[in-house]
Amino acid sequence: MKSILKYLLAAAVFTGVAVSDSTSFSIYVVGDSTVQTYKDNVYPQTGWGQVLGYFFDASRVKVLNYAIGGRSSRTFIEEGRLDEVKGKLQKGDYLFVQFGHNDRDYSKAARYVEPSKFSGFIQQYVDAGKAKGANVVLVSPMNLNGSRNVFSTGSNNYDARGMMQTVAKNNKIPFVDLNMKSYNTYNNTYKGMGDYVTRYLYKKLEKGEYPNFPDGVNDGTTHFQEMGSMGHAQMICEELADNLKSNTNLSADAKAALTTLVSAIKKRYTIKVKTNLSNYNGLITQTQYFPAGSPMTLRVTPNGQTFEKWVDDDCKELSNKMIYYGFKTKARDITYTAMFKGGAACTPISHASEDSYEDGPGGDSSSSSGEVEVKELDETLCSLDAGTDAWPSVIDMAEPEFGDGWTEKNHESYTGGGFFNLDNSAYSKATYMVTSDQSAEHARVMIRYSFAGNANRDMKVTVDNGTYDVVFPPTGSWDKWDTVYIDNVWVDALDFKVVLQSATADGGPNVDMIAFDMKDVYRTGCKAVRQKTGPVSIASKKHAMTPRKNGFTVNALGRKVLNANDREDLKKLPKGYYFRY
């Protein structure tokens, strides 16, 4: 009987027979920022869990992405996120697990996982899946940009790949070696094409290339553009099929489940990209193998040549932009050509007709972070303008989502809609829901506060997944405001909590506002305030300011602020740099 079953499974693989065509199931994805789903306003940044659904038959498979940035295998569990996923898993579903990037970051104790404990945490994901009758697939973390593979064996490496492979072998479940697959792709397939990998796959964007990053961004080591993550999803599908063919360690149940999974992978088509030049020496999108309906980017970076337009294999013009993105691939093999001045004329290329297919991503591309529902904010809490060049994101802290204390306006010189007065208790805290459209490894945070007294009112301040011990010295008066700073703050491009927790019996200070030295961070429920040209005041006309000598006032950042209408006062001011209000 066993030999007959083995023959049927093999026949299904090698003859292309779809096993259990009518079976419907969900794929739950957990992981970090390289996997998570991102908002449209940070495109082209993308995680592979965001695009995995394009590779599966939408009539049979739903992909649910629970990955979230900044989490390690340990902190994802500690925050209750695995329990949330476990509560939704059904028998026959699949759980894809990728961790390692944050686990290896020994500089961040809040998320670091000692190598001796990593396998134990990965085993907890396997146990959670098995407990619900789900099928677990372990995915090793993709390679960081560069020739060295930090997730393999070797001096100063973090062997997440080897440890995950061992856990998979011990449990006789599939192991998707995305680590070596990506390493070989970046270092062999694209050998000598380091600029292509960094600028077309990883998230290193030059100024003016994408509307969401007008000033560009240098994140070419860890995070990915859409085409990079589409490539990872492609690699995962290839590895799943390879497991079915060659992984002799799988249990009978795991192999049967993997057969069903592989049978639901959609047909992929060859997408060739070329130029009409015989001597083109710039960058250009490489040939891809994607399912119909999946997103595609055509891109060139010429080296002295003059680009004119993109055309398809019927010589139909698609775009005259060097970066043409967001269109869906056709259900056939296709060739796209970048036309340059002085090159050969376009000649139509014969091709087959399109196959019929069901449009759609084949899954739920929205990310589930498990956060609490955010209440609708009063408009005044969204009224702070963009700050200075040094502090672009300024957030009013007057009304937290949850807080032990009161929102008040009974002291002078606050900004925005008031300030929050924490209870006089070592247990008092205030929780704010904040959204960041950008990510940063070494952000700086400033908190504006006041309180009278002689003793410090220290607090534990949580931003995203990091908690920091912050000393708040007395300001001398409840009407006098000062600022404290937190350095090297990790911020992910997602919704997260900012929590101020009192650490003394006197409770915390009055908290007025918080500012980030990075753009596009704001209270969840508000809209991002794009930085205006040049420095502007963080305080609007409605905000209280402290009168000072020489005719000027001082805003919350200690900047001199003046009223441009007071011409006589302007003449009396000493030379300096001022902000209009």
C-alpha positions as CSV (number, residue, x, y, z in Angstrom):
1,M,0.0,0.0,0.0
2,K,2.9,2.4,0.9
3,S,4.6,1.7,-2.5
4,I,1.3,2.4,-4.3
5,L,0.9,5.7,-2.5
6,K,4.5,6.6,-3.2
7,Y,3.9,5.9,-6.9
8,L,0.8,8.1,-7.1
9,L,2.5,11.0,-5.4
10,A,5.5,10.7,-7.8
11,A,3.2,10.5,-10.7
12,A,1.4,13.7,-9.6
13,V,4.7,15.5,-9.4
14,F,6.3,14.5,-12.6
15,T,3.2,14.4,-14.9
16,G,1.8,17.7,-13.6
17,V,-1.4,16.1,-12.3
18,A,-3.0,18.5,-9.8
19,V,-3.8,16.6,-6.6
20,S,-6.9,17.6,-4.7
21,D,-7.9,20.3,-7.2
22,S,-11.0,21.2,-5.2
23,T,-9.1,21.6,-1.9
24,S,-9.2,25.1,-0.5
25,F,-6.8,26.3,2.2
26,S,-5.0,29.3,3.7
27,I,-1.3,30.0,3.9
28,Y,-0.4,32.0,7.1
29,V,2.9,33.8,6.9
30,V,4.9,35.0,9.8
31,G,8.3,36.8,9.8
32,D,10.0,40.2,9.9
33,S,10.3,43.3,7.8
34,T,11.6,41.4,4.8
35,V,8.3,39.5,4.7
36,Q,5.7,42.0,5.9
37,T,3.1,43.9,3.9
38,Y,3.7,47.6,3.3
39,K,1.4,50.5,2.6
40,D,1.1,52.0,-0.9
41,N,2.7,55.2,0.2
42,V,6.1,53.5,0.7
43,Y,6.1,51.7,-2.6
44,P,8.3,50.2,-4.0
45,Q,9.3,48.7,-0.6
46,T,7.7,45.3,-0.4
47,G,8.0,42.0,1.6
48,W,7.7,38.6,0.0
49,G,4.7,37.8,2.1
50,Q,2.9,40.7,0.4
51,V,3.3,39.2,-3.1
52,L,3.3,35.5,-2.4
53,G,-0.4,35.2,-3.2
54,Y,0.2,36.1,-6.9
55,F,1.9,32.7,-7.3
56,F,-1.0,30.6,-6.1
57,D,-4.4,29.7,-7.6
58,A,-6.8,32.3,-6.0
59,S,-9.7,29.9,-6.3
60,R,-8.0,27.5,-3.9
61,V,-5.5,29.5,-1.8
62,K,-5.8,32.5,0.5
63,V,-2.5,34.0,1.7
64,L,-2.7,35.8,5.1
65,N,0.4,37.8,6.0
66,Y,1.0,38.3,9.7
67,A,4.7,39.2,9.4
68,I,5.8,42.4,11.1
69,G,9.0,44.3,11.1
70,G,11.5,44.4,13.9
71,R,10.4,41.1,15.4
72,S,12.6,38.1,16.1
73,S,11.4,34.5,16.6
74,R,11.3,35.3,20.3
75,T,9.6,38.7,20.4
76,F,6.9,37.6,17.8
77,I,5.9,34.9,20.4
78,E,6.3,37.2,23.5
79,E,3.9,39.8,22.0
80,G,1.2,37.1,21.5
81,R,1.4,37.2,17.7
82,L,1.9,33.4,17.3
83,D,-1.0,32.8,19.6
84,E,-3.2,35.0,17.4
85,V,-2.1,33.1,14.3
86,K,-2.6,29.8,16.1
87,G,-6.1,30.8,17.0
88,K,-7.0,31.2,13.3
89,L,-5.2,28.2,11.9
90,Q,-7.5,25.4,10.6
91,K,-6.7,21.8,9.9
92,G,-5.1,21.6,6.4
93,D,-3.8,25.1,6.4
94,Y,-0.1,26.0,6.0
95,L,2.2,28.1,8.2
96,F,5.2,29.6,6.5
97,V,7.9,30.8,9.0
98,Q,10.9,33.0,8.3
99,F,13.1,34.6,11.1
100,G,16.7,35.4,11.6
101,H,17.4,39.0,10.6
102,N,16.4,40.5,13.9
103,D,17.5,37.4,15.9
104,R,21.1,37.9,15.0
105,D,21.1,41.7,15.9
106,Y,23.1,41.5,19.1
107,S,23.1,45.3,19.3
108,K,19.4,45.3,20.1
109,A,19.0,43.3,23.3
110,A,15.2,43.6,23.1
111,R,15.0,41.3,20.2
112,Y,18.3,39.4,20.1
113,V,18.2,35.6,20.3
114,E,21.2,33.7,21.5
115,P,22.1,31.1,18.9
116,S,21.7,28.3,21.5
117,K,18.0,29.3,21.9
118,F,17.0,30.0,18.3
119,S,16.1,26.4,17.4
120,G,13.9,26.2,20.5
121,F,11.8,29.2,19.4
122,I,11.5,27.9,15.9
123,Q,10.3,24.6,17.3
124,Q,7.5,26.5,19.0
125,Y,6.1,27.6,15.6
126,V,6.2,24.0,14.5
127,D,4.4,22.8,17.6
128,A,1.8,25.5,17.2
129,G,1.1,24.4,13.7
130,K,1.0,20.7,14.5
131,A,-1.4,21.4,17.4
132,K,-4.0,22.8,15.0
133,G,-3.4,20.1,12.2
134,A,-1.7,22.7,10.0
135,N,1.4,22.1,7.8
136,V,4.5,24.0,8.8
137,V,7.1,25.2,6.2
138,L,10.3,26.7,7.5
139,V,11.9,29.3,5.3
140,S,15.5,30.4,5.9
141,P,16.2,34.2,5.8
142,M,17.3,35.6,2.4
143,N,20.8,36.8,2.1
144,L,21.8,40.3,3.0
145,N,23.3,42.3,0.2
146,G,27.0,41.5,-0.2
147,S,29.1,38.4,-1.0
148,R,29.2,37.1,2.6
149,N,26.4,34.8,3.8
150,V,25.9,35.9,7.4
151,F,23.2,33.3,8.0
152,S,25.4,30.3,7.3
153,T,28.3,28.7,9.2
154,G,31.5,30.7,9.7
155,S,33.2,33.0,12.0
156,N,30.9,35.8,13.4
157,N,28.0,34.4,11.4
158,Y,24.5,33.5,12.8
159,D,23.7,30.1,11.3
160,A,19.9,30.6,11.1
161,R,19.9,28.6,7.9
162,G,21.5,25.5,9.5
163,M,19.5,25.7,12.6
164,M,16.2,25.9,10.7
165,Q,17.2,23.1,8.5
166,T,17.9,20.9,11.5
167,V,14.5,21.7,13.0
168,A,12.9,20.8,9.7
169,K,14.8,17.5,9.5
170,N,13.9,16.6,13.1
171,N,10.2,17.2,12.4
172,K,10.3,15.8,8.9
173,I,8.7,18.9,7.4
174,P,9.6,21.0,4.3
175,F,12.6,23.3,4.5
176,V,12.7,26.2,1.9
177,D,16.3,27.3,1.6
178,L,15.6,30.8,0.6
179,N,19.0,31.8,2.1
180,M,21.2,29.8,-0.3
181,K,18.8,30.3,-3.2
182,S,19.1,34.1,-2.9
183,Y,22.8,33.9,-2.1
184,N,23.4,32.0,-5.3
185,T,21.2,34.3,-7.3
186,Y,22.8,37.5,-6.2
187,N,26.4,36.1,-6.3
188,N,26.2,33.8,-9.3
189,T,23.3,34.5,-11.6
190,Y,23.9,38.2,-11.2
191,K,27.7,37.9,-10.8
192,G,29.4,41.2,-11.6
193,M,26.0,43.0,-11.4
194,G,26.2,44.4,-7.9
195,D,24.7,47.7,-8.9
196,Y,21.7,45.9,-10.4
197,V,21.1,43.9,-7.2
198,T,21.4,47.0,-5.0
199,R,19.4,49.4,-7.1
200,Y,16.8,47.1,-8.7
201,L,16.1,44.5,-6.1
202,Y,17.2,46.0,-2.7
203,K,15.8,49.3,-1.6
204,K,18.5,51.7,-2.7
205,L,16.6,54.5,-4.5
206,E,18.1,57.5,-6.2
207,K,16.6,60.9,-5.9
208,G,13.6,61.4,-8.1
209,E,13.1,57.7,-9.1
210,Y,9.9,57.0,-7.1
211,P,7.3,59.6,-6.0
212,N,7.2,58.2,-2.5
213,F,10.9,58.8,-2.0
214,P,11.6,62.1,-3.8
215,D,14.9,62.5,-2.0
216,G,15.9,58.9,-2.5
217,V,16.8,56.4,0.2
218,N,19.9,54.3,1.0
219,D,18.6,51.0,2.3
220,G,20.4,48.7,0.0
221,T,21.4,46.0,2.5
222,T,18.3,44.4,4.1
223,H,15.0,45.6,2.6
224,F,13.6,45.1,-0.9
225,Q,11.8,46.7,-3.7
226,E,8.8,44.9,-5.2
227,M,10.9,43.2,-7.9
228,G,13.2,41.8,-5.2
229,S,10.4,40.4,-3.2
230,M,8.7,39.0,-6.3
231,G,11.9,37.2,-7.0
232,H,11.9,35.7,-3.4
233,A,8.4,34.5,-3.9
234,Q,9.5,32.8,-7.1
235,M,12.4,31.2,-5.3
236,I,10.1,29.9,-2.6
237,C,7.8,28.3,-5.1
238,E,10.9,26.7,-6.8
239,E,12.1,25.4,-3.5
240,L,8.7,23.9,-2.6
241,A,8.7,21.9,-5.9
242,D,12.3,20.8,-5.3
243,N,11.4,19.6,-1.8
244,L,8.7,17.4,-3.3
245,K,11.1,15.9,-5.8
246,S,14.2,15.5,-3.7
247,N,13.6,15.8,0.1
248,T,13.6,12.2,1.2
249,N,13.3,13.3,4.9
250,L,9.6,14.3,4.6
251,S,7.0,12.3,6.5
252,A,4.2,10.8,4.5
253,D,1.8,13.4,5.8
254,A,4.2,16.2,5.1
255,K,4.8,15.0,1.5
256,A,1.0,14.6,0.9
257,A,0.4,18.1,2.1
258,L,3.3,19.5,0.1
259,T,1.9,17.8,-3.0
260,T,-1.4,19.6,-2.5
261,L,0.5,22.9,-1.9
262,V,2.6,22.6,-5.0
263,S,-0.3,21.6,-7.2
264,A,-1.9,25.0,-6.4
265,I,1.1,27.0,-7.7
266,K,0.2,28.9,-10.8
267,K,1.9,28.5,-14.1
268,R,4.7,31.0,-14.7
269,Y,5.6,32.7,-17.9
270,T,8.9,34.0,-19.3
271,I,9.2,37.7,-19.4
272,K,12.2,38.8,-21.5
273,V,13.6,42.3,-21.4
274,K,16.0,43.7,-23.9
275,T,17.1,46.8,-25.8
276,N,17.3,47.8,-29.4
277,L,21.0,48.5,-29.0
278,S,23.8,46.1,-29.7
279,N,26.2,47.9,-27.3
280,Y,24.0,48.8,-24.4
281,N,26.1,49.0,-21.2
282,G,23.7,50.4,-18.6
283,L,21.4,48.6,-16.1
284,I,18.1,47.0,-17.3
285,T,15.5,44.7,-15.7
286,Q,16.6,41.0,-16.1
287,T,14.4,38.2,-17.5
288,Q,11.7,37.1,-15.0
289,Y,9.4,34.1,-14.6
290,F,6.1,35.3,-13.1
291,P,2.5,34.2,-13.1
292,A,-0.1,36.0,-15.1
293,G,-1.5,39.1,-13.4
294,S,1.5,39.6,-11.1
295,P,3.1,43.1,-10.8
296,M,6.0,43.9,-13.0
297,T,8.5,46.7,-13.3
298,L,10.5,47.6,-16.5
299,R,13.5,49.7,-15.7
300,V,16.6,51.0,-17.4
301,T,19.5,53.2,-16.1
302,P,21.4,54.2,-19.3
303,N,25.1,54.9,-19.3
304,G,25.2,57.7,-21.9
305,Q,22.5,56.4,-24.2
306,T,19.2,58.3,-24.8
307,F,16.1,56.3,-23.8
308,E,12.9,56.9,-25.8
309,K,10.2,54.4,-24.8
310,W,9.2,50.9,-23.8
311,V,7.4,48.7,-26.3
312,D,5.9,45.2,-26.2
313,D,6.5,42.4,-28.7
314,D,3.8,43.9,-30.9
315,C,5.8,47.1,-31.0
316,K,3.0,48.8,-29.0
317,E,4.3,51.7,-26.9
318,L,3.8,51.2,-23.2
319,S,5.6,54.1,-21.6
320,N,8.2,56.8,-22.2
321,K,9.4,56.6,-18.6
322,M,12.7,54.8,-17.8
323,I,10.9,53.2,-14.8
324,Y,7.6,51.7,-15.9
325,Y,6.0,49.9,-12.9
326,G,2.7,48.7,-11.6
327,F,1.4,46.9,-14.7
328,K,0.2,43.3,-14.7
329,T,2.0,40.6,-16.7
330,K,0.1,38.8,-19.4
331,A,-0.8,35.1,-19.5
332,R,1.8,34.2,-22.1
333,D,5.6,34.4,-22.7
334,I,6.3,38.0,-23.7
335,T,9.2,40.3,-24.6
336,Y,9.6,43.9,-23.7
337,T,12.1,46.2,-25.4
338,A,13.7,49.4,-24.2
339,M,14.0,51.6,-27.3
340,F,17.0,54.0,-27.5
341,K,17.8,56.7,-29.9
342,G,20.0,55.5,-32.7
343,G,19.1,51.8,-32.1
344,A,17.4,49.4,-34.5
345,A,13.8,49.9,-35.4
346,C,11.2,47.8,-33.6
347,T,10.3,44.5,-35.3
348,P,7.2,42.6,-34.1
349,I,7.9,39.3,-32.4
350,S,5.5,36.4,-33.1
351,H,3.9,35.0,-30.0
352,A,1.1,32.7,-28.8
353,S,-2.3,33.9,-27.7
354,E,-2.9,34.6,-24.0
355,D,-4.1,31.7,-21.8
356,S,-7.2,32.2,-19.8
357,Y,-6.6,32.8,-16.1
358,E,-8.3,34.2,-13.0
359,D,-7.1,37.7,-12.2
360,G,-6.2,38.7,-8.7
361,P,-3.4,38.3,-6.3
362,G,-4.5,34.9,-5.0
363,G,-4.6,36.0,-1.4
364,D,-5.1,38.7,1.1
365,S,-2.2,41.2,0.6
366,S,-3.1,43.1,3.7
367,S,-0.9,42.7,6.7
368,S,-2.3,41.7,10.1
369,S,-0.4,43.1,13.0
370,G,-2.8,42.2,15.8
371,E,-2.9,45.7,17.1
372,V,-6.0,47.2,18.9
373,E,-8.5,49.2,17.0
374,V,-7.6,52.8,16.9
375,K,-10.2,55.4,17.9
376,E,-11.0,58.3,15.5
377,L,-8.8,61.2,16.5
378,D,-10.0,64.8,17.0
379,E,-8.8,67.0,14.3
380,T,-6.8,69.2,16.7
381,L,-4.5,66.2,17.4
382,C,-3.5,66.1,13.8
383,S,-2.9,69.8,13.5
384,L,0.8,70.1,14.2
385,D,2.6,71.1,11.1
386,A,5.8,69.5,9.8
387,G,8.8,70.5,12.0
388,T,12.2,71.7,11.2
389,D,14.6,69.9,8.8
390,A,16.2,68.3,11.9
391,W,12.8,67.2,13.3
392,P,10.4,66.6,10.4
393,S,7.8,64.5,12.3
394,V,6.1,66.2,15.3
395,I,3.3,64.4,17.2
396,D,0.8,65.9,19.7
397,M,0.7,63.8,22.9
398,A,-2.3,65.5,24.5
399,E,-4.8,62.5,24.2
400,P,-3.4,59.0,24.3
401,E,-5.4,56.0,23.2
402,F,-5.0,54.7,26.7
403,G,-3.7,56.6,29.7
404,D,-3.5,56.9,33.5
405,G,-4.0,60.6,33.9
406,W,-5.7,63.6,32.3
407,T,-5.5,65.8,29.2
408,E,-5.1,69.4,30.4
409,K,-4.5,72.9,29.3
410,N,-3.9,74.7,32.6
411,H,-0.3,75.6,32.1
412,E,1.3,78.0,29.6
413,S,3.3,77.4,26.4
414,Y,2.1,73.9,25.4
415,T,1.7,73.1,21.7
416,G,-1.2,71.5,20.0
417,G,-4.4,70.5,21.8
418,G,-2.9,70.4,25.3
419,F,-0.7,68.0,27.2
420,F,-1.1,64.8,29.2
421,N,-0.7,64.8,33.0
422,L,0.3,61.3,34.1
423,D,-0.9,60.0,37.5
424,N,1.4,60.2,40.4
425,S,2.1,56.5,40.5
426,A,4.9,54.2,39.6
427,Y,2.3,52.3,37.5
428,S,0.9,55.1,35.4
429,K,1.5,55.1,31.7
430,A,0.2,56.5,28.4
431,T,-0.1,54.6,25.2
432,Y,-0.2,56.1,21.7
433,M,-0.8,54.5,18.4
434,V,1.7,55.8,15.9
435,T,2.3,55.1,12.2
436,S,5.6,55.4,10.3
437,D,5.8,55.2,6.6
438,Q,9.5,54.9,6.7
439,S,12.0,52.7,8.5
440,A,15.2,53.6,10.3
441,E,17.8,51.8,12.3
442,H,19.2,54.8,14.2
443,A,16.4,57.3,14.6
444,R,16.5,60.0,17.2
445,V,13.4,60.9,19.3
446,M,12.7,64.0,21.3
447,I,10.1,64.4,24.1
448,R,8.9,67.8,25.3
449,Y,7.8,67.8,29.0
450,S,7.5,69.9,32.2
451,F,7.2,69.4,35.9
452,A,8.2,71.2,39.1
453,G,10.2,69.5,41.9
454,N,13.7,68.5,42.8
455,A,13.8,64.8,41.9
456,N,13.9,63.2,38.4
457,R,10.8,61.6,37.1
458,D,12.4,58.7,35.1
459,M,10.3,56.7,32.6
460,K,10.5,53.7,30.4
461,V,9.7,54.7,26.9
462,T,8.7,52.1,24.3
463,V,8.9,52.9,20.6
464,D,8.0,50.1,18.3
465,N,9.7,47.1,19.6
466,G,12.4,48.8,21.7
467,T,12.2,50.0,25.4
468,Y,14.5,52.8,26.6
469,D,15.2,54.1,30.1
470,V,14.9,57.9,30.0
471,V,15.8,60.4,32.7
472,F,13.5,63.4,32.9
473,P,15.2,66.1,35.1
474,P,12.9,68.8,36.7
475,T,12.2,71.8,34.5
476,G,11.8,74.1,37.5
477,S,8.1,75.0,36.8
478,W,5.0,73.4,35.3
479,D,5.0,76.3,32.9
480,K,8.5,75.8,31.7
481,W,9.2,73.1,29.1
482,D,12.3,71.2,28.3
483,T,13.3,68.3,26.1
484,V,14.9,64.9,26.5
485,Y,16.3,62.7,23.7
486,I,16.5,59.0,22.8
487,D,19.2,57.9,20.4
488,N,19.5,54.9,18.2
489,V,15.8,54.1,18.1
490,W,14.8,51.3,15.6
491,V,11.6,52.3,13.7
492,D,9.8,50.0,11.3
493,A,7.5,51.1,8.5
494,L,4.2,50.1,10.2
495,D,1.8,50.9,12.9
496,F,3.3,50.6,16.4
497,K,2.9,51.8,20.0
498,V,4.6,54.5,21.8
499,V,4.3,53.9,25.5
500,L,5.4,56.2,28.4
501,Q,5.6,54.2,31.6
502,S,6.4,55.9,34.9
503,A,9.3,54.5,36.9
504,T,9.0,56.5,40.1
505,A,6.2,56.9,42.8
506,D,5.8,60.5,41.7
507,G,4.6,59.4,38.3
508,G,5.7,60.9,35.0
509,P,6.0,64.6,33.9
510,N,3.4,66.5,31.9
511,V,4.0,65.4,28.3
512,D,3.4,67.9,25.5
513,M,4.7,66.4,22.3
514,I,7.2,63.9,20.7
515,A,9.3,64.4,17.6
516,F,11.2,62.1,15.3
517,D,14.3,63.1,13.2
518,M,12.8,61.1,10.3
519,K,9.9,62.0,7.9
520,D,6.4,60.6,7.8
521,V,5.8,59.5,11.4
522,Y,2.4,60.5,12.7
523,R,-0.5,59.6,15.0
524,T,-2.4,56.7,13.6
525,G,-5.7,58.0,12.2
526,C,-4.0,61.2,11.0
527,K,-2.5,61.8,7.6
528,A,1.3,62.0,7.1
529,V,2.5,65.6,6.9
530,R,5.0,65.9,4.1
531,Q,8.0,68.2,4.9
532,K,7.6,71.6,3.4
533,T,10.4,73.3,1.5
534,G,12.8,74.7,4.1
535,P,12.4,74.8,7.8
536,V,9.0,75.7,9.2
537,S,7.6,76.2,12.7
538,I,6.2,73.1,14.4
539,A,3.7,75.4,16.2
540,S,0.6,76.7,14.4
541,K,-1.0,80.1,14.9
542,K,-3.3,78.6,17.5
543,H,-0.5,77.2,19.6
544,A,0.6,79.0,22.8
545,M,4.1,80.4,22.9
546,T,6.2,82.0,25.5
547,P,6.8,85.8,25.0
548,R,10.5,86.7,25.1
549,K,12.6,89.9,24.9
550,N,13.6,91.5,21.7
551,G,10.2,90.9,20.1
552,F,10.4,87.1,19.4
553,T,8.9,84.0,20.9
554,V,10.3,80.5,21.2
555,N,8.5,77.4,19.8
556,A,8.6,73.9,21.3
557,L,12.0,73.1,19.7
558,G,13.6,76.2,21.2
559,R,13.6,77.9,17.8
560,K,13.1,81.7,17.5
561,V,9.7,82.4,16.0
562,L,8.5,85.8,14.7
563,N,5.3,87.4,13.3
564,A,6.2,88.6,9.8
565,N,3.6,91.4,10.1
566,D,5.4,93.1,13.0
567,R,7.8,95.1,10.8
568,E,8.9,97.5,13.5
569,D,9.8,94.6,15.8
570,L,11.8,93.0,13.0
571,K,14.1,96.1,12.8
572,K,14.9,95.7,16.5
573,L,15.9,92.1,16.4
574,P,19.6,91.1,16.4
575,K,20.9,89.2,13.4
576,G,19.9,85.5,13.5
577,Y,17.8,82.7,11.9
578,Y,14.1,82.9,12.6
579,F,10.9,81.0,11.7
580,R,7.7,82.7,10.5
581,Y,4.3,81.9,12.0
